[in-house]
Amino acid sequence: MVINFIDTLCINNNKLNKMMNKINNKLKKMMNKINNKLNPNWVTGFTDGEGSFMILLEKNKKSENKWQVKPCFQIALHTKDKDLLLQIKSFFGVIGNINTYSNLTSYKVIKINDIIKIIIPHFEKYSLITQKQADFIIFKNIVELISKGEHLNEKGLVKIINFRASLNNGLSDKLKISFPNAIKLFKSEVKIPNNIDLYWIAGFFSGEGCFYINITKAIDYKIGYSIRLQIIFSQHSRDKILLNKLMNTLKCGRVFKHPKRDIMSLVISNFEDIYTKIIPLFNEYKIKGIKSLDYEDFCKAAEIVKKGDHIKLVGLEQIKLIKSKMNKKRINSKNF
């Protein structure tokens, strides 16, 4: 009888353990969902870096004088960042579609009701602050015209074409032939806050920023090499004001003009600034996607430098190994 009681107790304990494991797994999944929930300013920052507002114009095959006008919101990334696009899709309420072609995966929203009810209200509430804000305003104006059915008549189509000529890179060569009298309109002035939202910075950096480890030969060093960590934000030179305000918000770095290209960069290379300002910032306001792995490696290198081990051969080899797996090497690696 005692044996039977012990057997029963063991069985009940096993059932209880299984039940507790199931509960714990559900709690972990719930916590992961909470932790992975994207901040709306993070989404806007990432879109400022990687998103596009497009108007697609196609000749209607059924009528020589009719054009199909299709608005599209898109974020396209390397396929290794598909999980991040799934998070963004979830953020917007699972609207749109995700498609993969070779090494490129894109998230697109093309249904006009989804664009009117979800995409446009988001970016009206959480404003873009790069020059992409001006493109968004043009995009919004075109969507409004489409919603009123003005793309179906010649006068409305001309308005849309003029807006489209001002959007992104303007009209394609084919569209210029079809619409030779298109008038390019002036873009709205972009409003940039003095203090930039920290979630926006994390989102923008997840798209546009880079973590660099520079290893250069140096005769003055015993190990023959110097190691320098750098964090770089780069944008078209028309976003110079934004980069200067970003520098003021972060309270570190310098803004440089590329000597040969129309590009401005905010470069942070002072180690104390990196270790005491930027790393704590991104520990709280998270870098997401595949770049988060570069950030983790960058932090490992920073710890080696902080300990002073970067001036020893062992530390040099550790940092070389860390660098060998970062940025494009991580993207191109088949092991990831």
N, C-alpha and C positions, 0 to 999 in steps of 0.2 A: 504493500500500500504506500509506504514511504517512497519507494522507487517510482511508482506511478505519479505521485504528487510532484516529485522532482522533475520527471519528464514533462508533465503538464506545465510546470513553472517555466522550464526552459523554452517550451514551445511558445508560451505566452510572451516571454521576454523577447524571443526572436520576432514575433509579430509586432511587438511594441517598438523594437529597434527599426524594423522595416517601415513602420508607420512614421516614426520620428525622422527617418532618413528622407522619406517622401516630403514631409512638412518642411524640413530644412532645405531640400532642393527647390521647393516652390518659393520659399522665402528668398533664397539666393537669386532665383530668376526675377522675382519682383524687385529686389534691390538693384540688380543689374539694369532692369528697365528704368528704374528711378535714376540711377547714376548715369545712364546713357542718354537720358532725356536732354535734348539740346536746348540751350538758352536761345531765345529769339534773336538777341543781339549777336550771339555767336553765328547763327545762321546768316544774318545780314553781312557780317564781316567776311564770312567764307564766300558768300555770293559776290561781294565786292572784289574778291580775289579770283574766283573761278566761274562765276555765273555769267549767263548771257540772256539778254532780252532780244528776241529776234522776230522779224516779220517776214514770213515766207510768201513769195509771190509766184504763182504758177499760172500759165495760160490754160484756160478751160478748154479742153479738147472738143467739147460739144458746141462751143460758140467761139468764133474768131475774135469777137470784140469783148469777151468777158475774161476776167481774171479771178482766180481764187486767191483770197488773202487770208493767211493763217498765222495767228500769233503763236509764239512758242517761248516758254521759259525753260532754259537748259543749264545743267551743270554736267560737264564731261570731265572724267578723270581716268587715270590708269586703272585697269581692271583690278589691280590689287587693292584699290580703295572702294570696291563695290559695297562692302559692309557699311561704309560711311554714307554712301548714296542711299542705302536702305534706311539708315537712320534719318536722313533728311526727308525721304519720302514719308516715313512714319510721322515726322514732325508736322508735315503739311496735311496730315489726315489720310495718308495712303492714296492720295490722288496722283495721277501721272503714271508713267511707265519707265522701267529700267531696261535698257537694251545693251548688249555687248557685241562689239565688232572687233575681232582680233584683240589687241591690247587696250582698247578704249571702251569704257563703259559710260553710258550717259543716262541721266535722269531728265525726262522731258515731261512738261505739262503743256498739252495742246488744246484741251477742251476749253472753249471760251468761257463757259460758266465757272469752271474751276479757277481760271485766271482772274475773272471778275470778282468772284466771291472769296477766294482764298489768297492767291498770289499777290494781287495788287493791294488788298487791305494790309497784308503783312508788311510790305515795303513802304506803305504810307505811314504805318505806326512806328516801324523800326527802320529809320531812314538809312539808305546807302550814303556813303560820304566820300567815295572816290568819284571820278568823272562819270562812273557808271550811273550815278544818280540822274544825270542829264539824259542819258539814254533811256532810263526807266520812265522819265516823264514823257518823252516822245512815244515810247511803247504804250503807255497808259492812254495817251491821246488817240493813238491809232485804234486801240481796243475799244475805246468809247465810240469812235466812228463806226467800227464794225458792228457793235452792239445795236446801233441805230439803223443798220442796214445800208449805210451810205457807201459801202464798198460796191454796191450793186448798181450804182449809177455813175455816169462819167464824171460829174462834178465832185462827188465824194471820193472817187478813185484818185483824181488829181490831187486832192488834199492829202490822201494817204501816201501817194508817191512822193510828194514834197517832204512829208515827215520822214518817210523811209530813206530819202536821200541824205537826211541828217543823222540817221541812226547808225551807230557803230562805224563801219568803214564805208558807208554810203551805198550807192547802187552798183551792182555788178555791171560788167561791160555789156552783157545781153540786155539788161534792163535799161541801160543808158540808150541803147539803140531803139528800144521800144518806147521809151519816154524821153526824147531828146530835150524837151522843154521843162524838165523837172527843175524846181528851184530849191536849193539847199537852204534850210531855215537856220536861224541862230539857236544854239542850245542854251538852256537855262543855266544860270550861275549856280554852282554847287555850294550848298551851305555846310560848312564843317564846324563842329563844336570845338571850343577851346580845349575842353577836357574830354578825351575820347574814351568811350565805354570800354572797360577792360575785357568784357566778353567779346566785344567786337574785335579787339586786338588779337585775342586768342584765335578767333575764327579766321580773321584775315591772315594771320601768320600761318595757320594750318594750311592755307592755300598758297600764299605768296612768299612766306619767309623761308630762310635757309639757316641751318646750323652748320658752321664750317670748323674744321680743324686744319690749321695750316702748319705743315712741318717743312721747315726750310734748313738748308745747310748753313751752319754758323761756326766760323773758325774760333770765335771767342768762347764757345761752350765746350766743356770737357768731352761731352758725348758727340760733339760735332754737329748738333742740330738744335734749332730753337723751335718751340711749340707755342702757337698762338691760337686762342679760341676766338671765333667771331660769330656774330648774329647779324644777318642782313635782311632788310626789307627793300625790295626794288619795285619801282613803278615808272610809268611814262613820266617825262619831265613836266607834263601839265598837272601832275599831282604833287608838285613841289610843296605847296602850302600844306597839304595833308601830311607829308613826311615831316615837315618842321613842327607841326602841331603834335604829331605822334612822338617826336623827340622830346617835346616839352612835357607831354603827359608821362612818358617813361623816365624823364629827368636824367637821360644819358644818351650817348651816341653823338654822331655827326652826320650831316647830310652832304653827299658828294654828287657831282655831275659826272657821268661817264664821259671820258675824253673824246670818244668817237661815235657814241650812240645817243639817241634822245631818251636817256634813262637817268633817273635820279635814284640814289640809294641811301637809306639810313643804315649806317654801319656802327655796331656796338662791339668794341674790341678791348675795352678796359676790363681786366679780369674781375676787379672788385665790383664793378657795375653788373657784370654778368652774374657773378656769384651771389650778390646781396640784393639785386633788384629784379633781374630778368628771371632767374631760376625760381625764386619764391613766387613771382607772378604766375608763371606757367605751372607751378605746382598746385596753385589754387584755381586758376582759370585755364582749363585743360586744352592742350594741343590734341587734336584728334586725327584719326586716319593713320596711314602708314608713316606720316611725319612724326607721330608720337613716338615711334620706335627710334627715329633719329634723335629726338629729344632725350630719350632715356640713355642712349649711347653718349650723347653730348654731356649729360650730367655725370656719367661715369668718368669721362675724361676730365671734367671740371674737378671732381673729387681727387683725382691723381695729381692735378696741378696744385690744388689747395694744400695737399700734404707735402708738396715739394718734390714728389717722386718723378716728375717730368724731366728733371735734370739728371736722372740716373738712367742707365741703360735699360734696366728692368721696366721702369715707367715708360720710357720711349717705346719699347716693344709692345707694351700693353696698349698705348695710345695708337700706335700704328695698326694694331689688330682691330681696335674699335673703328678707326677711320676706314679701314678696308671694307666695312659692311654698311657704310652710310650712304645716304642720298641716292645718286643714280646707280651705284653698285647694288644697293638694296632693291631698287626697282627692277634692275636687269637680272637679278639673281633668280635662278630657277628653284632654289631651295626655300624661298619664302612662300 
